[in-house]
Amino acid sequence: MTLADGNSSRPPARAGIGLRAPHVAEVMATHPAVPWFEVHAENYLGGGPALRPLETVRRDYPIALHAVGLSLGSAEGLDERHLDRLRRLVERLDPFLVSEHLSWSVVGGVYLNHLLPLPYREETLALLCRHVDRAQEALGRRLLVENPSSYLRFSHSCIPEPEFLAELARRTGCGLLCDVNNIYVTCENLGLDPNAYVDALPPGTVGEIHLAGHSVNEAEGRPVLIDDHGSRVAEPVWVLFGRALARFGPAPTLVEWDTNLPALEVLLDEAQAADRWLAPARSDKTNARAA
Amino acid sequence: MLALPELQRAFGAAILTGDAGALAHAIEGDGLPPAARLQIYRNHVLDSLTEVLKATYPVICRLVDERFFGYAADRYIRSHPPSGPCLFEYGETFPSFLEGFPPCRDLAYLPDVARLEWAASVALHADDLPALAVAALGEIPAVRLPGLRLRLHPSLSLHASPWPVDLIWRANQPDREPAGIVDLGAGSACLEVRRSGDDVVLRRLDAAAFTLRRALLEGGSLGDAAAASAVDSGVDFGAALFELFGEGMVVGFESSTSTQETT
Protein backbone atom coordinates (compact mmCIF):
# COMPACT_ATOMS: atom_id res chain seq x y z
CA MET A 1 0.00 0.00 0.00
CA THR A 2 1.39 3.40 -0.98
CA LEU A 3 0.17 6.15 1.27
CA ALA A 4 0.43 9.85 0.63
CA ASP A 5 1.13 12.28 3.46
CA GLY A 6 -1.82 14.36 2.40
CA ASN A 7 -2.46 17.78 1.01
CA SER A 8 -0.46 18.63 -2.08
CA SER A 9 0.21 22.15 -0.77
CA ARG A 10 3.05 20.84 1.32
CA PRO A 11 5.01 23.68 2.92
CA PRO A 12 8.77 24.00 2.49
CA ALA A 13 11.03 22.65 5.23
CA ARG A 14 10.58 25.70 7.41
CA ALA A 15 9.54 26.30 10.99
CA GLY A 16 5.84 26.56 11.86
CA ILE A 17 4.09 27.10 15.17
CA GLY A 18 1.15 25.58 17.01
CA LEU A 19 -2.12 27.44 16.56
CA ARG A 20 -3.46 27.97 20.08
CA ALA A 21 -6.89 29.36 20.97
CA PRO A 22 -5.64 32.62 22.61
CA HIS A 23 -3.75 33.52 19.40
CA VAL A 24 -6.41 32.69 16.82
CA ALA A 25 -7.99 36.16 16.61
CA GLU A 26 -4.57 37.81 16.25
CA VAL A 27 -3.52 35.35 13.54
CA MET A 28 -6.68 36.08 11.56
CA ALA A 29 -6.25 39.84 11.97
CA THR A 30 -2.50 40.19 11.37
CA HIS A 31 -1.78 37.28 9.04
CA PRO A 32 1.75 36.65 10.39
CA ALA A 33 4.53 35.46 8.12
CA VAL A 34 4.69 31.86 9.33
CA PRO A 35 4.82 29.05 6.76
CA TRP A 36 2.37 26.67 8.44
CA PHE A 37 0.44 25.87 11.63
CA GLU A 38 -0.05 22.70 13.62
CA VAL A 39 -3.28 22.02 15.55
CA HIS A 40 -4.24 19.39 18.12
CA ALA A 41 -6.89 17.15 16.61
CA GLU A 42 -8.77 16.40 19.83
CA ASN A 43 -9.67 20.09 20.28
CA TYR A 44 -11.62 20.05 17.03
CA LEU A 45 -13.65 16.87 17.22
CA GLY A 46 -16.81 18.45 18.59
CA GLY A 47 -19.35 20.61 16.80
CA GLY A 48 -20.13 24.26 17.16
CA PRO A 49 -17.93 27.30 16.74
CA ALA A 50 -14.53 25.73 17.66
CA LEU A 51 -13.72 24.72 14.10
CA ARG A 52 -14.83 27.95 12.39
CA PRO A 53 -11.66 30.04 12.85
CA LEU A 54 -9.59 27.03 11.76
CA GLU A 55 -11.65 26.78 8.56
CA THR A 56 -10.56 30.37 7.85
CA VAL A 57 -6.89 29.93 8.80
CA ARG A 58 -6.52 26.82 6.66
CA ARG A 59 -7.43 28.79 3.52
CA ASP A 60 -4.21 30.79 3.96
CA TYR A 61 -1.82 28.37 5.68
CA PRO A 62 -0.99 24.68 5.36
CA ILE A 63 -2.15 22.79 8.47
CA ALA A 64 -0.52 19.81 10.19
CA LEU A 65 -2.81 17.71 12.35
CA HIS A 66 -1.29 16.38 15.57
CA ALA A 67 -3.35 13.78 17.43
CA VAL A 68 -2.79 12.63 21.01
CA GLY A 69 -5.78 10.35 21.62
CA LEU A 70 -5.48 7.30 19.36
CA SER A 71 -3.53 5.36 21.98
CA LEU A 72 -1.67 3.34 19.34
CA GLY A 73 -0.03 1.20 22.04
CA SER A 74 -3.14 0.06 23.93
CA ALA A 75 -3.31 -3.71 24.34
CA GLU A 76 -7.12 -3.53 24.25
CA GLY A 77 -7.15 -2.21 20.67
CA LEU A 78 -7.95 1.03 18.91
CA ASP A 79 -11.02 3.10 19.67
CA GLU A 80 -12.77 2.85 16.29
CA ARG A 81 -15.19 5.65 17.17
CA HIS A 82 -12.32 8.00 17.86
CA LEU A 83 -10.55 6.90 14.70
CA ASP A 84 -13.69 7.65 12.71
CA ARG A 85 -14.01 11.14 14.21
CA LEU A 86 -10.36 11.74 13.35
CA ARG A 87 -10.97 10.53 9.79
CA ARG A 88 -13.80 13.02 9.35
CA LEU A 89 -11.59 15.86 10.64
CA VAL A 90 -8.78 14.83 8.27
CA GLU A 91 -11.26 14.92 5.38
CA ARG A 92 -12.49 18.34 6.44
CA LEU A 93 -9.10 19.99 7.02
CA ASP A 94 -7.00 18.15 4.42
CA PRO A 95 -3.82 18.62 6.49
CA PHE A 96 -0.41 18.22 4.85
CA LEU A 97 0.48 15.66 7.48
CA VAL A 98 -1.11 13.73 10.35
CA SER A 99 0.87 12.60 13.37
CA GLU A 100 0.44 10.49 16.54
CA HIS A 101 2.67 9.09 19.27
CA LEU A 102 4.54 5.94 20.21
CA SER A 103 2.63 5.57 23.47
CA TRP A 104 -0.61 4.42 25.04
CA SER A 105 -3.32 6.18 27.11
CA VAL A 106 -6.33 3.85 27.32
CA VAL A 107 -6.82 0.87 29.60
CA GLY A 108 -10.12 -0.68 30.68
CA GLY A 109 -11.96 2.04 28.76
CA VAL A 110 -10.31 4.73 30.90
CA TYR A 111 -8.43 7.51 29.12
CA LEU A 112 -5.36 8.43 31.17
CA ASN A 113 -4.53 11.87 29.84
CA HIS A 114 -0.86 11.28 29.12
CA LEU A 115 1.47 9.66 26.60
CA LEU A 116 2.40 6.60 28.64
CA PRO A 117 5.50 4.44 28.10
CA LEU A 118 5.64 1.04 26.44
CA PRO A 119 7.96 -1.91 26.95
CA TYR A 120 9.88 -2.18 23.70
CA ARG A 121 9.63 -5.84 22.74
CA GLU A 122 8.73 -7.82 19.64
CA GLU A 123 5.11 -8.39 20.78
CA THR A 124 4.69 -4.64 21.41
CA LEU A 125 6.10 -3.93 17.96
CA ALA A 126 3.62 -6.37 16.39
CA LEU A 127 0.74 -4.63 18.22
CA LEU A 128 1.93 -1.16 17.13
CA CYS A 129 2.25 -2.35 13.54
CA ARG A 130 -1.34 -3.64 13.55
CA HIS A 131 -2.63 -0.36 14.97
CA VAL A 132 -0.59 1.90 12.69
CA ASP A 133 -1.71 -0.18 9.68
CA ARG A 134 -5.32 0.15 10.80
CA ALA A 135 -5.04 3.90 11.43
CA GLN A 136 -3.35 4.52 8.07
CA GLU A 137 -6.01 2.45 6.34
CA ALA A 138 -8.86 4.30 8.07
CA LEU A 139 -7.38 7.77 7.54
CA GLY A 140 -6.15 7.06 4.01
CA ARG A 141 -2.93 8.80 4.96
CA ARG A 142 0.57 8.00 5.96
CA LEU A 143 0.90 8.62 9.68
CA LEU A 144 3.96 10.15 11.32
CA VAL A 145 4.70 8.52 14.68
CA GLU A 146 6.43 10.65 17.31
CA ASN A 147 8.95 9.53 19.93
CA PRO A 148 7.53 10.32 23.42
CA SER A 149 9.38 11.89 26.31
CA SER A 150 9.95 9.23 28.93
CA TYR A 151 10.42 9.28 32.69
CA LEU A 152 10.89 5.55 33.13
CA ARG A 153 11.81 2.42 31.24
CA PHE A 154 10.66 -1.13 31.78
CA SER A 155 13.20 -3.75 32.76
CA HIS A 156 11.87 -6.19 30.14
CA SER A 157 12.28 -3.66 27.31
CA CYS A 158 14.83 -5.16 24.95
CA ILE A 159 14.73 -3.00 21.82
CA PRO A 160 16.20 0.52 21.96
CA GLU A 161 13.52 3.12 21.23
CA PRO A 162 15.03 4.50 17.99
CA GLU A 163 15.42 0.98 16.61
CA PHE A 164 11.82 0.21 17.59
CA LEU A 165 10.66 3.31 15.70
CA ALA A 166 12.84 2.47 12.68
CA GLU A 167 11.38 -1.03 12.52
CA LEU A 168 7.81 0.32 12.93
CA ALA A 169 8.43 2.65 9.97
CA ARG A 170 9.97 -0.14 7.90
CA ARG A 171 7.08 -2.56 8.51
CA THR A 172 4.14 -0.15 8.19
CA GLY A 173 5.42 2.54 5.83
CA CYS A 174 4.65 5.16 8.44
CA GLY A 175 6.94 8.15 8.79
CA LEU A 176 8.53 9.45 11.96
CA LEU A 177 8.02 12.69 13.77
CA CYS A 178 11.36 13.31 15.44
CA ASP A 179 10.80 15.34 18.60
CA VAL A 180 14.29 16.55 19.39
CA ASN A 181 13.30 17.92 22.79
CA ASN A 182 11.73 14.56 23.68
CA ILE A 183 14.94 12.77 22.72
CA TYR A 184 16.90 15.09 24.99
CA VAL A 185 14.43 14.78 27.89
CA THR A 186 14.23 10.98 27.62
CA CYS A 187 17.99 10.52 27.36
CA GLU A 188 18.71 12.83 30.31
CA ASN A 189 16.07 11.10 32.46
CA LEU A 190 17.11 7.57 31.58
CA GLY A 191 20.87 8.01 31.32
CA LEU A 192 21.06 7.51 27.54
CA ASP A 193 23.14 9.29 24.90
CA PRO A 194 20.99 11.72 22.83
CA ASN A 195 23.52 11.84 19.99
CA ALA A 196 23.50 8.05 19.69
CA TYR A 197 19.68 8.17 19.71
CA VAL A 198 19.57 10.61 16.77
CA ASP A 199 22.18 8.58 14.92
CA ALA A 200 20.08 5.41 15.30
CA LEU A 201 17.01 6.90 13.57
CA PRO A 202 16.86 6.09 9.87
CA PRO A 203 17.25 9.04 7.48
CA GLY A 204 14.46 9.21 4.92
CA THR A 205 11.67 8.43 7.38
CA VAL A 206 11.58 11.71 9.31
CA GLY A 207 8.72 13.82 7.93
CA GLU A 208 8.56 16.42 10.68
CA ILE A 209 10.63 17.67 13.59
CA HIS A 210 9.32 19.04 16.90
CA LEU A 211 11.14 21.45 19.19
CA ALA A 212 9.96 22.70 22.59
CA GLY A 213 11.13 23.92 25.94
CA HIS A 214 11.35 21.69 29.00
CA SER A 215 11.67 22.41 32.70
CA VAL A 216 14.14 20.95 35.16
CA ASN A 217 12.54 19.59 38.34
CA GLU A 218 13.97 17.54 41.12
CA ALA A 219 12.98 14.13 42.46
CA GLU A 220 14.79 12.54 45.42
CA GLY A 221 17.63 15.05 44.98
CA ARG A 222 18.09 14.16 41.33
CA PRO A 223 17.27 16.43 38.37
CA VAL A 224 14.30 15.28 36.28
CA LEU A 225 13.51 16.98 33.00
CA ILE A 226 9.82 17.58 32.38
CA ASP A 227 8.59 18.02 28.82
CA ASP A 228 6.17 20.84 29.64
CA HIS A 229 6.31 22.92 26.42
CA GLY A 230 6.40 25.99 28.63
CA SER A 231 9.55 27.91 27.69
CA ARG A 232 12.03 28.64 24.93
CA VAL A 233 14.01 25.79 23.40
CA ALA A 234 17.03 24.91 25.57
CA GLU A 235 20.54 25.34 24.19
CA PRO A 236 21.50 21.62 24.12
CA VAL A 237 18.25 20.90 22.25
CA TRP A 238 19.22 23.42 19.54
CA VAL A 239 22.57 21.65 19.20
CA LEU A 240 20.82 18.27 18.95
CA PHE A 241 18.47 19.82 16.36
CA GLY A 242 21.55 20.72 14.28
CA ARG A 243 22.71 17.09 14.48
CA ALA A 244 19.24 15.87 13.46
CA LEU A 245 19.18 18.22 10.45
CA ALA A 246 22.62 17.04 9.38
CA ARG A 247 21.39 13.44 9.50
CA PHE A 248 17.80 13.71 8.21
CA GLY A 249 18.03 16.78 6.00
CA PRO A 250 15.65 19.71 6.37
CA ALA A 251 12.07 18.87 7.44
CA PRO A 252 9.08 21.02 8.45
CA THR A 253 9.86 21.90 12.06
CA LEU A 254 7.39 22.90 14.75
CA VAL A 255 8.06 24.98 17.83
CA GLU A 256 5.59 23.67 20.43
CA TRP A 257 4.47 25.87 23.28
CA ASP A 258 1.47 24.85 25.39
CA THR A 259 1.88 25.92 29.01
CA ASN A 260 2.68 29.50 30.10
CA LEU A 261 1.68 30.44 26.57
CA PRO A 262 3.44 33.72 25.67
CA ALA A 263 2.44 36.39 23.15
CA LEU A 264 2.23 35.27 19.54
CA GLU A 265 5.33 37.31 18.68
CA VAL A 266 7.46 35.21 21.08
CA LEU A 267 6.37 32.03 19.27
CA LEU A 268 7.12 33.63 15.90
CA ASP A 269 10.53 34.70 17.18
CA GLU A 270 11.30 31.16 18.33
CA ALA A 271 10.18 29.81 14.94
CA GLN A 272 12.56 32.25 13.25
CA ALA A 273 15.36 30.96 15.47
CA ALA A 274 14.53 27.45 14.24
CA ASP A 275 14.53 28.75 10.67
CA ARG A 276 18.06 30.03 11.10
CA TRP A 277 19.11 26.43 11.79
CA LEU A 278 17.03 25.15 8.88
CA ALA A 279 18.32 27.61 6.26
CA PRO A 280 21.83 26.11 5.90
CA ALA A 281 20.32 22.61 5.80
CA ARG A 282 18.00 23.71 3.00
CA SER A 283 20.84 25.22 0.97
CA ASP A 284 23.01 22.12 1.57
CA LYS A 285 20.22 20.08 0.06
CA THR A 286 19.95 22.44 -2.91
CA ASN A 287 23.70 22.31 -3.41
CA ALA A 288 23.71 18.55 -3.22
CA ARG A 289 21.01 18.44 -5.87
CA ALA A 290 22.98 20.83 -8.12
CA ALA A 291 26.22 18.89 -7.76
CA MET B 1 7.40 -10.37 33.48
CA LEU B 2 4.12 -8.57 33.02
CA ALA B 3 2.47 -9.06 29.63
CA LEU B 4 1.28 -5.83 28.03
CA PRO B 5 -2.42 -6.08 29.05
CA GLU B 6 -1.47 -6.72 32.71
CA LEU B 7 1.21 -4.04 32.62
CA GLN B 8 -1.27 -1.46 31.35
CA ARG B 9 -3.89 -2.48 33.91
CA ALA B 10 -1.32 -2.15 36.70
CA PHE B 11 -0.15 1.20 35.31
CA GLY B 12 -3.73 2.52 35.16
CA ALA B 13 -4.35 1.41 38.76
CA ALA B 14 -1.08 3.02 39.90
CA ILE B 15 -2.09 6.34 38.29
CA LEU B 16 -5.54 6.33 39.87
CA THR B 17 -4.68 4.92 43.31
CA GLY B 18 -1.04 5.93 43.78
CA ASP B 19 -0.14 2.33 44.59
CA ALA B 20 2.62 1.03 42.29
CA GLY B 21 1.92 -2.58 43.32
CA ALA B 22 3.47 -5.24 41.08
CA LEU B 23 4.43 -2.59 38.55
CA ALA B 24 7.35 -1.38 40.69
CA HIS B 25 9.27 -4.58 39.86
CA ALA B 26 8.89 -3.96 36.13
CA ILE B 27 10.50 -0.51 36.23
CA GLU B 28 14.22 0.20 36.04
CA GLY B 29 15.24 2.60 38.79
CA ASP B 30 18.12 4.31 36.94
CA GLY B 31 18.95 6.20 40.13
CA LEU B 32 15.39 6.87 41.29
CA PRO B 33 12.88 4.67 43.12
CA PRO B 34 10.36 3.26 40.57
CA ALA B 35 7.53 4.83 42.58
CA ALA B 36 9.08 8.30 42.11
CA ARG B 37 9.21 7.72 38.36
CA LEU B 38 5.56 6.60 38.29
CA GLN B 39 4.65 9.66 40.34
CA ILE B 40 5.84 11.94 37.49
CA TYR B 41 3.23 10.37 35.19
CA ARG B 42 0.63 10.41 37.93
CA ASN B 43 1.16 14.11 38.64
CA HIS B 44 0.74 14.97 34.98
CA VAL B 45 -2.48 12.97 34.59
CA LEU B 46 -4.08 14.43 37.73
CA ASP B 47 -2.85 18.01 37.16
CA SER B 48 -3.83 18.15 33.50
CA LEU B 49 -7.31 16.74 34.18
CA THR B 50 -7.75 19.20 37.06
CA GLU B 51 -7.03 21.98 34.53
CA VAL B 52 -9.64 20.49 32.20
CA LEU B 53 -12.24 20.56 35.00
CA LYS B 54 -11.24 24.11 35.93
CA ALA B 55 -11.80 25.21 32.35
CA THR B 56 -15.25 23.62 32.26
CA TYR B 57 -16.24 24.67 35.81
CA PRO B 58 -14.65 28.12 36.34
CA VAL B 59 -17.57 29.39 38.43
CA ILE B 60 -17.42 26.41 40.80
CA CYS B 61 -13.67 26.95 41.10
CA ARG B 62 -14.26 30.56 42.05
CA LEU B 63 -17.03 29.69 44.51
CA VAL B 64 -15.05 27.10 46.46
CA ASP B 65 -11.57 28.61 45.84
CA GLU B 66 -8.83 27.04 43.80
CA ARG B 67 -7.30 24.94 46.56
CA PHE B 68 -10.52 23.22 47.53
CA PHE B 69 -11.39 22.79 43.86
CA GLY B 70 -8.09 20.96 43.38
CA TYR B 71 -8.95 18.65 46.29
CA ALA B 72 -12.44 17.90 44.95
CA ALA B 73 -11.09 17.46 41.41
CA ASP B 74 -8.48 14.94 42.59
CA ARG B 75 -11.19 12.84 44.28
CA TYR B 76 -13.46 13.13 41.25
CA ILE B 77 -10.78 12.27 38.66
CA ARG B 78 -9.70 9.16 40.56
CA SER B 79 -13.26 7.90 40.98
CA HIS B 80 -14.63 9.11 37.60
CA PRO B 81 -11.72 9.17 35.14
CA PRO B 82 -12.37 10.17 31.50
CA SER B 83 -13.55 7.53 29.05
CA GLY B 84 -12.26 9.21 25.89
CA PRO B 85 -9.61 11.59 24.59
CA CYS B 86 -11.90 14.52 23.71
CA LEU B 87 -11.62 16.30 27.02
CA PHE B 88 -14.37 18.84 26.34
CA GLU B 89 -16.58 15.78 26.88
CA TYR B 90 -15.10 15.07 30.32
CA GLY B 91 -16.82 16.05 33.56
CA GLU B 92 -20.50 15.36 32.94
CA THR B 93 -20.91 13.67 36.31
CA PHE B 94 -19.00 16.31 38.29
CA PRO B 95 -22.25 18.06 39.40
CA SER B 96 -23.71 14.85 40.86
CA PHE B 97 -20.33 14.05 42.41
CA LEU B 98 -20.39 17.43 44.18
CA GLU B 99 -23.92 16.68 45.37
CA GLY B 100 -22.67 13.61 47.21
CA PHE B 101 -19.32 15.07 48.30
CA PRO B 102 -19.53 15.53 52.10
CA PRO B 103 -17.28 18.64 52.31
CA CYS B 104 -19.72 20.46 49.99
CA ARG B 105 -22.78 19.57 52.09
CA ASP B 106 -23.35 23.16 53.24
CA LEU B 107 -23.22 24.58 49.72
CA ALA B 108 -26.56 23.17 48.58
CA TYR B 109 -26.71 25.38 45.47
CA LEU B 110 -23.30 24.19 44.20
CA PRO B 111 -24.49 21.14 42.16
CA ASP B 112 -27.12 23.22 40.33
CA VAL B 113 -24.54 25.89 39.45
CA ALA B 114 -22.27 23.10 38.19
CA ARG B 115 -25.13 21.74 36.06
CA LEU B 116 -25.38 25.15 34.37
CA GLU B 117 -21.65 25.13 33.64
CA TRP B 118 -21.84 21.63 32.16
CA ALA B 119 -24.84 22.68 30.07
CA ALA B 120 -22.89 25.70 28.80
CA SER B 121 -20.01 23.44 27.77
CA VAL B 122 -22.37 21.01 26.01
CA ALA B 123 -24.07 23.93 24.25
CA LEU B 124 -20.73 25.30 23.07
CA HIS B 125 -19.69 22.00 21.50
CA ALA B 126 -23.08 20.91 20.17
CA ASP B 127 -23.33 20.21 16.44
CA ASP B 128 -24.51 22.98 14.18
CA LEU B 129 -27.91 21.95 12.89
CA PRO B 130 -29.95 24.11 10.54
CA ALA B 131 -33.18 25.43 11.98
CA LEU B 132 -36.54 24.32 10.70
CA ALA B 133 -38.87 27.16 9.70
CA VAL B 134 -42.27 27.24 11.33
CA ALA B 135 -43.73 27.12 7.82
CA ALA B 136 -42.76 23.43 7.74
CA LEU B 137 -45.70 22.79 10.08
CA GLY B 138 -48.00 24.05 7.31
CA GLU B 139 -47.31 20.87 5.36
CA ILE B 140 -48.72 18.71 8.15
CA PRO B 141 -52.45 17.96 8.03
CA ALA B 142 -54.04 19.66 11.05
CA VAL B 143 -55.31 16.35 12.36
CA ARG B 144 -51.74 15.08 12.75
CA LEU B 145 -50.37 18.15 14.54
CA PRO B 146 -51.14 17.01 18.12
CA GLY B 147 -49.16 13.80 17.55
CA LEU B 148 -46.14 15.64 16.14
CA ARG B 149 -42.84 15.40 18.02
CA LEU B 150 -40.32 18.19 17.48
CA ARG B 151 -36.60 17.54 17.55
CA LEU B 152 -34.91 20.39 19.40
CA HIS B 153 -31.42 21.78 18.97
CA PRO B 154 -28.79 19.68 20.79
CA SER B 155 -27.42 22.77 22.56
CA LEU B 156 -30.71 23.34 24.40
CA SER B 157 -31.16 22.33 28.03
CA LEU B 158 -33.53 23.38 30.81
CA HIS B 159 -32.79 23.79 34.48
CA ALA B 160 -35.15 24.30 37.41
CA SER B 161 -33.46 25.08 40.71
CA PRO B 162 -34.76 26.16 44.13
CA TRP B 163 -31.78 28.56 44.19
CA PRO B 164 -31.13 31.70 42.10
CA VAL B 165 -28.32 29.85 40.32
CA ASP B 166 -28.31 32.22 37.34
CA LEU B 167 -27.56 35.16 39.65
CA ILE B 168 -24.79 33.14 41.33
CA TRP B 169 -23.42 32.14 37.90
CA ARG B 170 -23.38 35.72 36.63
CA ALA B 171 -21.85 37.15 39.80
CA ASN B 172 -18.95 34.67 39.74
CA GLN B 173 -17.74 34.72 36.16
CA PRO B 174 -13.97 34.19 36.18
CA ASP B 175 -13.12 37.27 34.13
CA ARG B 176 -15.20 39.74 36.13
CA GLU B 177 -14.81 41.60 39.38
CA PRO B 178 -16.79 40.04 42.23
CA ALA B 179 -20.32 41.34 41.79
CA GLY B 180 -21.50 41.73 45.35
CA ILE B 181 -23.40 39.21 47.40
CA VAL B 182 -26.15 37.10 45.90
CA ASP B 183 -29.22 36.76 48.10
CA LEU B 184 -29.78 33.01 48.35
CA GLY B 185 -33.34 33.83 49.33
CA ALA B 186 -33.93 35.42 45.93
CA GLY B 187 -35.97 32.36 45.03
CA SER B 188 -36.11 29.61 42.49
CA ALA B 189 -35.17 29.88 38.83
CA CYS B 190 -36.47 28.27 35.63
CA LEU B 191 -33.58 28.55 33.20
CA GLU B 192 -32.61 27.76 29.67
CA VAL B 193 -29.09 27.27 28.29
CA ARG B 194 -28.58 27.17 24.54
CA ARG B 195 -26.41 28.43 21.76
CA SER B 196 -27.29 31.62 19.95
CA GLY B 197 -25.01 32.03 16.97
CA ASP B 198 -21.54 31.20 18.30
CA ASP B 199 -22.38 32.28 21.86
CA VAL B 200 -23.91 30.36 24.73
CA VAL B 201 -26.80 32.13 26.38
CA LEU B 202 -28.37 31.59 29.78
CA ARG B 203 -31.75 33.13 30.45
CA ARG B 204 -34.77 32.87 32.68
CA LEU B 205 -37.94 31.51 31.12
CA ASP B 206 -41.46 32.25 32.22
CA ALA B 207 -43.46 29.29 33.43
CA ALA B 208 -45.30 28.86 30.11
CA ALA B 209 -42.19 28.73 27.92
CA PHE B 210 -40.41 26.49 30.44
CA THR B 211 -43.27 24.00 30.63
CA LEU B 212 -43.70 23.86 26.86
CA ARG B 213 -39.99 23.42 26.18
CA ARG B 214 -39.57 20.84 28.89
CA ALA B 215 -42.46 18.75 27.56
CA LEU B 216 -40.98 18.84 24.05
CA LEU B 217 -37.41 18.22 25.23
CA GLU B 218 -38.59 15.16 27.14
CA GLY B 219 -39.99 13.74 23.91
CA GLY B 220 -43.61 14.77 24.35
CA SER B 221 -45.81 15.50 21.33
CA LEU B 222 -47.25 18.93 20.56
CA GLY B 223 -50.48 17.65 22.11
CA ASP B 224 -48.66 16.65 25.31
CA ALA B 225 -46.91 20.03 25.42
CA ALA B 226 -50.20 21.90 24.91
CA ALA B 227 -51.81 19.91 27.72
CA ALA B 228 -48.85 20.57 30.05
CA SER B 229 -48.93 24.30 29.23
CA ALA B 230 -52.68 24.49 29.80
CA VAL B 231 -52.08 23.89 33.52
CA ASP B 232 -50.79 27.47 33.69
CA SER B 233 -53.58 29.92 33.06
CA GLY B 234 -53.13 32.62 30.46
CA VAL B 235 -50.62 30.67 28.38
CA ASP B 236 -50.52 31.48 24.66
CA PHE B 237 -49.37 28.07 23.43
CA GLY B 238 -49.15 29.18 19.79
CA ALA B 239 -46.97 32.20 20.62
CA ALA B 240 -44.64 30.10 22.79
CA LEU B 241 -44.28 27.56 19.99
CA PHE B 242 -43.67 30.29 17.42
CA GLU B 243 -40.91 31.73 19.61
CA LEU B 244 -39.19 28.34 19.80
CA PHE B 245 -39.07 28.14 15.99
CA GLY B 246 -38.00 31.80 15.77
CA GLU B 247 -34.96 31.09 17.97
CA GLY B 248 -33.85 28.32 15.63
CA MET B 249 -34.30 25.67 18.31
CA VAL B 250 -36.45 23.30 16.21
CA VAL B 251 -34.28 21.21 13.92
CA GLY B 252 -36.66 18.46 12.83
CA PHE B 253 -39.90 16.70 13.56
CA GLU B 254 -41.45 13.27 13.49
CA SER B 255 -45.09 12.48 12.98
CA SER B 256 -46.48 8.99 13.16
CA THR B 257 -46.19 8.61 9.37
CA SER B 258 -43.24 10.77 8.35
CA THR B 259 -39.91 12.03 9.53
CA GLN B 260 -38.40 15.29 8.47
CA GLU B 261 -34.92 16.33 9.21
CA THR B 262 -32.95 19.27 8.11
CA THR B 263 -29.58 17.96 7.12
Interface residues (C-beta under 8 A of the other chain):
Chain A: E42 N43 L45 G46 G47 G48 P49 A50 R52 V68 G69 L70 S71 S74 A75 E76 D79 R81 H82 R85 W104 S105 V106 V107 G108 G109 V110 Y111 L112 N113 H114 L116 P117 L118 P119 E123 T124 L127 Y151 L152 R153 F154 S155 H156 N189 L190 G191 A219 E220 R222 V224 I226
Chain B: M1 L2 A3 L4 P5 L7 Q8 R9 F11 G12 I15 L16 H25 A26 I27 E28 D30 G31 L32 P33 P34 A36 R37 L38 Q39 I40 Y41 H44 V45 S48 L49 V52 P81 P82 S83 G84 P85 C86 L87 F88 E89 A123 L124 H125 A126 D127 D128 P154 S155 R195 D198
